[in-house]
Amino acid sequence: MRRKGDRTTDGMLLLRGQVVTNRLIASLMPQDLSLLEPHLEPVVLTRGEVLFEPGDDVVATYFPAAGTMASLVLPLADGRCVEAATIGREGAIGGIVSAGNKPAFARAVVQMPGTALRIEAARIDEAKDRSKTLRDLFARYADALLAQVLQSVACNALHSIEQRYCRWLLMTQDRVGGSDLMLTQEFLSEMLGVQRTTVTASARILQEKGIIQYRRGRITITDRPRLERTACECHDMVRRHYERVMPAFKAKAVAEPEPQDDLG
């Protein structure tokens, strides 16, 4: 019988008999994992679920599993929303760096349903107080997340809708795995801050080039190398920065997700 926090023969982390696919948790050193593991609770997140709103006290941190993805969005006075960051299996949502009261600035909303590990933010603070290496890892992740936000500002200001569309598809595939993405054009238009007809036109161009296939509620990436070449440099810049500041990920095996079937 395996103990909590064991690893499989190929190095993948097991918690309570389940393979951990969140890269932050899977990269923890054993002594740091022992500080968090007793307080980690598996939860199921549903599409559209709001984890916190602007102004809320952030009392919980979520570590999405492979296939699960959430966005940090800024709601505007006219009812529109602008996406600031996308978070999946590579990271965590809420309460990573700040200590004490943590009023949220953005809304955290689940875009791709699935499982996650939940922990009280207060437990994160306690663990960081006891471990310099844990504190450093979460600070590094916060830097990587900030890089994504900053690059998004530049991308939204300078690059075409087609390039931004491709970047968003690449980010989504990185986080959920598999080639089939359960995304509607309406959803993508909201995330990109443009009209649905504009997104549909970009999708049609990419489909005609053989880069993607799309039908209602599903986009299939058929040629990732060409998708990367069509996207702007922003996706690759954020990815490379992430790899530089998160070296712990390279030392531990992380389970890859199964291809998606249905996320509805």
Solvent accessible surface area in square Angstrom, and as a share of the most:
residue,aa,sasa,rsa
1,M,241,1.08
2,R,125,0.46
3,R,188,0.69
4,K,131,0.56
5,G,24,0.23
6,D,27,0.14
7,R,72,0.26
8,T,30,0.18
9,T,143,0.83
10,D,89,0.46
11,G,23,0.22
12,M,43,0.19
13,L,1,0.01
14,L,13,0.06
15,L,7,0.04
16,R,106,0.39
17,G,55,0.53
18,Q,128,0.57
19,V,61,0.35
20,V,9,0.05
21,T,24,0.14
22,N,2,0.01
23,R,66,0.24
24,L,0,0.00
25,I,0,0.00
26,A,0,0.00
27,S,4,0.03
28,L,3,0.02
29,M,85,0.38
30,P,100,0.63
31,Q,97,0.43
32,D,4,0.02
33,L,11,0.06
34,S,68,0.44
35,L,33,0.17
36,L,0,0.00
37,E,11,0.05
38,P,83,0.52
39,H,69,0.31
40,L,4,0.02
41,E,88,0.39
42,P,89,0.56
43,V,30,0.17
44,V,108,0.62
45,L,5,0.02
46,T,79,0.46
47,R,110,0.40
48,G,44,0.42
49,E,62,0.28
50,V,66,0.38
51,L,27,0.14
52,F,22,0.09
53,E,59,0.27
54,P,55,0.35
55,G,59,0.56
56,D,60,0.31
57,D,76,0.39
58,V,12,0.07
59,V,92,0.53
60,A,6,0.05
61,T,0,0.00
62,Y,25,0.10
63,F,1,0.00
64,P,0,0.00
65,A,21,0.16
66,A,22,0.17
67,G,12,0.11
68,T,1,0.01
69,M,0,0.00
70,A,2,0.02
71,S,0,0.00
72,L,31,0.15
73,V,3,0.02
74,L,55,0.28
75,P,46,0.29
76,L,78,0.39
77,A,119,0.92
78,D,94,0.49
79,G,63,0.60
80,R,160,0.58
81,C,19,0.11
82,V,60,0.35
83,E,18,0.08
84,A,21,0.17
85,A,2,0.02
86,T,1,0.00
87,I,2,0.01
88,G,0,0.00
89,R,16,0.06
90,E,18,0.08
91,G,0,0.00
92,A,1,0.01
93,I,1,0.00
94,G,19,0.18
95,G,11,0.11
96,I,14,0.07
97,V,82,0.47
98,S,60,0.39
99,A,80,0.62
100,G,53,0.51
101,N,110,0.56
102,K,17,0.07
103,P,86,0.54
104,A,12,0.10
105,F,168,0.70
106,A,12,0.10
107,R,59,0.21
108,A,0,0.00
109,V,20,0.12
110,V,0,0.00
111,Q,15,0.07
112,M,0,0.00
113,P,23,0.14
114,G,23,0.22
115,T,71,0.42
116,A,3,0.02
117,L,25,0.13
118,R,66,0.24
119,I,1,0.01
120,E,89,0.40
121,A,3,0.02
122,A,55,0.43
123,R,92,0.34
124,I,0,0.00
125,D,23,0.12
126,E,86,0.38
127,A,3,0.02
128,K,13,0.06
129,D,116,0.60
130,R,183,0.67
131,S,11,0.07
132,K,157,0.67
133,T,65,0.38
134,L,0,0.00
135,R,109,0.40
136,D,68,0.35
137,L,15,0.08
138,F,1,0.00
139,A,53,0.41
140,R,88,0.32
141,Y,5,0.02
142,A,29,0.23
143,D,62,0.32
144,A,3,0.02
145,L,36,0.18
146,L,97,0.48
147,A,22,0.17
148,Q,7,0.03
149,V,42,0.24
150,L,107,0.53
151,Q,32,0.14
152,S,12,0.08
153,V,97,0.56
154,A,37,0.29
155,C,0,0.00
156,N,65,0.33
157,A,79,0.61
158,L,139,0.69
159,H,41,0.18
160,S,58,0.38
161,I,36,0.18
162,E,40,0.18
163,Q,57,0.26
164,R,27,0.10
165,Y,0,0.00
166,C,0,0.00
167,R,13,0.05
168,W,7,0.02
169,L,0,0.00
170,L,1,0.01
171,M,10,0.05
172,T,0,0.00
173,Q,24,0.11
174,D,45,0.23
175,R,22,0.08
176,V,1,0.00
177,G,7,0.07
178,G,25,0.25
179,S,50,0.32
180,D,38,0.20
181,L,0,0.00
182,M,17,0.07
183,L,5,0.02
184,T,61,0.35
185,Q,19,0.08
186,E,108,0.48
187,F,37,0.15
188,L,0,0.00
189,S,10,0.06
190,E,86,0.39
191,M,12,0.05
192,L,12,0.06
193,G,53,0.51
194,V,40,0.23
195,Q,135,0.60
196,R,119,0.43
197,T,100,0.58
198,T,51,0.30
199,V,0,0.00
200,T,32,0.18
201,A,41,0.32
202,S,9,0.06
203,A,0,0.00
204,R,115,0.42
205,I,73,0.37
206,L,0,0.00
207,Q,69,0.31
208,E,133,0.59
209,K,90,0.38
210,G,41,0.39
211,I,1,0.01
212,I,0,0.00
213,Q,104,0.46
214,Y,54,0.20
215,R,148,0.54
216,R,218,0.80
217,G,23,0.22
218,R,46,0.17
219,I,1,0.00
220,T,26,0.15
221,I,8,0.04
222,T,68,0.39
223,D,40,0.21
224,R,61,0.22
225,P,76,0.48
226,R,84,0.31
227,L,0,0.00
228,E,79,0.35
229,R,173,0.63
230,T,34,0.20
231,A,11,0.09
232,C,10,0.06
233,E,97,0.43
234,C,0,0.00
235,H,14,0.06
236,D,52,0.27
237,M,81,0.36
238,V,20,0.11
239,R,94,0.34
240,R,101,0.37
241,H,48,0.21
242,Y,33,0.13
243,E,73,0.33
244,R,151,0.55
245,V,24,0.14
246,M,2,0.01
247,P,67,0.42
248,A,34,0.26
249,F,28,0.12
250,K,149,0.63
251,A,83,0.65
252,K,59,0.25
253,A,39,0.30
254,V,25,0.14
255,A,11,0.08
256,E,110,0.49
257,P,29,0.19
258,E,143,0.64
259,P,96,0.61
260,Q,17,0.08
261,D,116,0.60
262,D,106,0.55
263,L,26,0.13
264,G,95,0.92
